[in-house]
Amino acid sequence: MALVTSTDTQSPDKIVDVAVAVILRPDGSFLLARRPEGKPYAGYWEFPGGKVEPGEDAYAALVREIREELGLEVERAHPWITQVFTYPHATVKLHFFRVVNWRGNPHPHEGQTLAWQTGAHIDVAPLLPANGPVLRALSLPPVYGISNAAEWGVPEFFHRLEASLARGLRLVQVREKGLDEVSLGQFVQEVTTRAHRFGARVLVNGAESLAREAAADGVHLTSVDLMQCYVRPDYPLCAASCHNAEELQRAAELGLDFVVLSPVLPTPSHPGSPTLGWPGFAELVKDYPLPVYALGGVRQEDLDVAQQHGAHGIAMLRGAW
């Protein structure tokens, strides 16, 4: 099984690589498995998977383990987040993949009990301790919209916001550098009110006081603020903008909920500026513990390629609206 290795003699000082499958149905539900008797943490629920064998990469281990455990043939799986967790009997490095296509129906080949669950309605217990960050990450939608009223004007932006929320946008960042303090406060309040009607969440760029006054859901740190921050802001949802490995490391140390990494592709606002490209993006997010949104020149049709390169999803300044 995945979050705990089946060998109970491992030293906690030795890191055991484990491939873990987040098997996702189109409705967003995912498969959990209950560990059978005779295994460490018997009776606990986890994501399926297993130990990476010597000479095997994590993806190959994932395919093999899911075939052996569940009788499924993985056809498409995207690298996602990597978490290190220490149990009394072992320290495991959990390489999570989101499995989006497979053949067959899951059957418990190793005495497990299986259950499809959703993040909002988990009715199995107990869950292994390492599940917490993963379940929080699964609650994040694939698209992150960044406000752009400076380009269209406030009335037109609200029209576009309403339409995007109706189409399913569920995560919005307010970033309006051109508004004065009073106008920005009113803008944040209006965005939050409209978003909450649709069950969407709102983060405010940098301005913690405005986030509190508007009852927004959290804050988004600029890269400058991030590097000057040594304690996670006291909000339910915290994110940051990153452009390099140093900034990514600081966000992970703070235990933020996600990051936005840019610029991935050329953008109209910064023609000719250096970009990461998809290979550079993938290299930076490899084995990273937080969900990462790709930003910069990406469009809705880039979502799949972004996830193939390790992104949780895409962030858009124009395409979201």
N, C-alpha and C positions, 0 to 999 in steps of 0.2 A: 504493500500500500504506500501512499505518497508521503504525507507530512511526517510520519514516523517510519524509520526503516524497520524492516522485519528482523534485523539482527540486534539483539539486546546486549551485545558484548562490546560494542564500539566505544572507544574512548571519547568523552565529550570534547577533547582537544583536537580530535581528528575530524575534519569536515567531510561529510559524505554528500556527494552530488546526487540529487534526486530530480527526476523529470516528472512534472505534475500536469495533469490535463484538466483544464476548465472546459468541459464539453458543453457547448452552448447551442440551444435550440433557437429558431428564429424569434420566438416570443421572449427571449432573454432568460429563460429558465436554464439552470445548470444542474449537473448530476453530482450528487454526493454519495459516498459509500460508507457504510458502518463497518468498522474493523471487527473481524471475527475473534472468537475466543482463541487464546494461545498466542496472540500478538501483543506487543506493548500497546498500552492504551486501548485494550479490547473494549468494544462498545462505543467508542468515540467515532464521530463522523468527520470525514475529510474528503478532499478531492482525490480521485484515483491517480495512480502513477506508481513509480518505483525507482529503485536505485540504478544509477548509471554504471554500467559495467566497465572494467578497464578496456581502453581502446575504443570505447563507444562514445559518440557525441550525444548531447541531451535529446536532440530530435529523434535520433534512431532509438534511444532508450524509451522515449515516449511511445513511439509506434509499437515497439515490441511489448511494452508493459500493458498497453491498452488492449492489444490483441490477446495477451495471456490472461489478463484479469477479466475482461469484459466481452471478448469475442468480437470486438469492433476493428475494422480496418480504417485507420486514419487516412483521409485523403487530402485534407488541408488543415494546417495548424499554424498559427502565428506566434512567434516569440513575444512574451509579454513582460512581466516583472520577475525579478529574482530576489528572494528573501532568504536571509540566514537566520536560523532559529536554533537555540540550544535547549535540548531536553536533558534530563538527568543522565540518560544513557548514551546520548549522541548529539553532535552538532550537525545539522543538515543544511545544505545549500539547495534551496528549492527553486528550480527553473520552471516557471509557470508558462504554459502555452495555452492559448485560446483555440480550441478545436472547433472549427466551424463547418467542416464537411467530413462525413464518415459513412462507411457502409455497414449495414447490419443493425441489429437491435441489441442493446446491452443486456448481458446475462452474467450473474455473479458466479464466476468460475472458481473463486477461492473462498467461498463461504461468506461473502459479504451480503449485506442488505443494501439495496439501492433505492434512492429517492430523488426525484426531480424537485428542485426548489427554486424560489425566486428571492432576490435580495430583500424584498419588502415583506415576505411572508415565509420565514424559515420555521418549520414546525417539527424539526428533528433536534435532538439534544442527547448528550452534550457534544459540543463542537471542540475539536482540538484547538489549543491556544493559538497556534500559528494561523488559524483561519481569519482572525480579525482584520488585519490589513488587507487581505485579499477580498473579503466581502465588501469592505469600504470602497476599494478600488472598482469593484464590479458595479457599484452604484453610480459611477460616473458615466455619462453618455458619450457617444463617439464624436460628437461635434461640440465645440466650445466657441460661442459667438462673442466677438469683441465689438463693442459699440463704435459707431462711426458717424455720429451726428454732425461732426465737423464737415463732412463731405456733402451730406444731403440736406442738412438743416434739421432742427429738432422735430417739427411737425411730420416731415416725411420719414424721419427715422422711426418715430413711434408707429407710423403706419406699417413700416417694414417689420418692426419688432413684433407687432401684433400678428402679422401674417406668418412670420417665422415660428412664433410660439404655437400658433394653430397648426402648423405643419409638423410640430414635434420637437423643436429646439428646447432643451431643458437645462442649459447652463450658459450664463451670460456674464461677461465682464464689462463693467462700466469703466471706460478709459476715454475721458474727454478733457484734454489739456487746455483747450481754448475757452472753456467756460469759467466765468468768475465764481467765487465761492458760493454766493447765494444761488446762482443759476444751477451750479453743479449739484448743490444739495437738493434742489427741487427736481432736477433730472434724475438723480439716484432714487429719490422717493417714488417717482412715477414709474421708472423701470422696475423697481422692486414690486410695487403694487400690481403692475400688469403681469410680471413673471409669476408671482405667487398665485395668481388666479389660475394659471395653467399647471401649477405644480413644479415650476422651474425654479432653479436657484440662481442667486446673483452674488457676484463678488465685486468689490469696489477696488479700483486700482490705487493702492497706496494710502488712501484716506481712511484710516481706521475710525475716526470720529464720525465721518459721514456714513460709514457702514452701520455703526451702532444707531445713529439717529434714524436711519431709514429702515431699521430691522432687516438689513440685508443678511445674507447667509455667511459672508466671510470677506476676506481681503486677498488681493493679489499683489504681491511685492514686485517692484521693479528689480532689475538685477543689481542696481546700486543699493537699494534698500536691503536686498537679500544679503549682500556681502557685509553690511553693517549690522546685521541682526544676529544675535547669539541665543535668543530664546524664541521658541515658536509663539507667534501672536495668539492671544487668547480668544480664538474664534473656532466655531465648529468646522469651518472649511477654510483652508489656507493653501495658496498656490504661489508660484513665483515664475518670473521670466528668466530663462537661462540661455547662454550662448556658448558656453565652453565647459570643460570637465570640472574646473574649479567651482563654478557656480552650481553645477549639478551636485557636486559633493556637499556643498553647504546646505542645499535644500534637503538632501537626504539626512544630514546630521540634525537638522531642525525637525525632522519628522513631518514635513509638509504633506499635504494630501496628493498633490500632483504638481508637475511643472510644464511649462511651455518652452520648447526648444526651437530657436530660430537663428538666422534665416535658412530655411531648407532650400528654397528655389528662388530665382530672381523675382523681384517685385516691381510693380510700376512706380512706387514711391522711392525706390533706391536702385535705379538701373546701373548696372556695372559693378555693384558692390559684391564682395566675396560671399559665397554661400556654402553651406555644408554639403549639399547634394545628398541623395539618399544613402550612398555608401558611408559618407561621413556621419550622417545622422545615426545610422545603424551602429557604427563603431562606438559612438558616444553613449548610446543607451544600452549597449550590451551588458547584461548582468546588473542592470540598474534596479534599485528597489521600489521606485515610485512610478506611477503611470505618467507617461510623457505624451503631450500633444505636440504635433508638428505644426509649425507656423512659418509663413513666408512663401507666398506664391502658390500655395496649395488651393485646390478647388474640391468641391464635393466628390468629383469623380476620382480624386487622388486618395480617398479613404482606404481603399483596399491595399494599394501599394504602400501607403504609410504603415498600415498594420503589418504587412509583410516584413517591413524593416524594423519592427519592434515598437511602433507607436501604439499608444492606447487609442488615439483618434487624431483628429485634425482641429486646429484653431484657425478661425477666419475672421478677418476684419471687414471684407466686402462680401465674400461668398456666402456668409451666414445669413445675409439679409436680401 
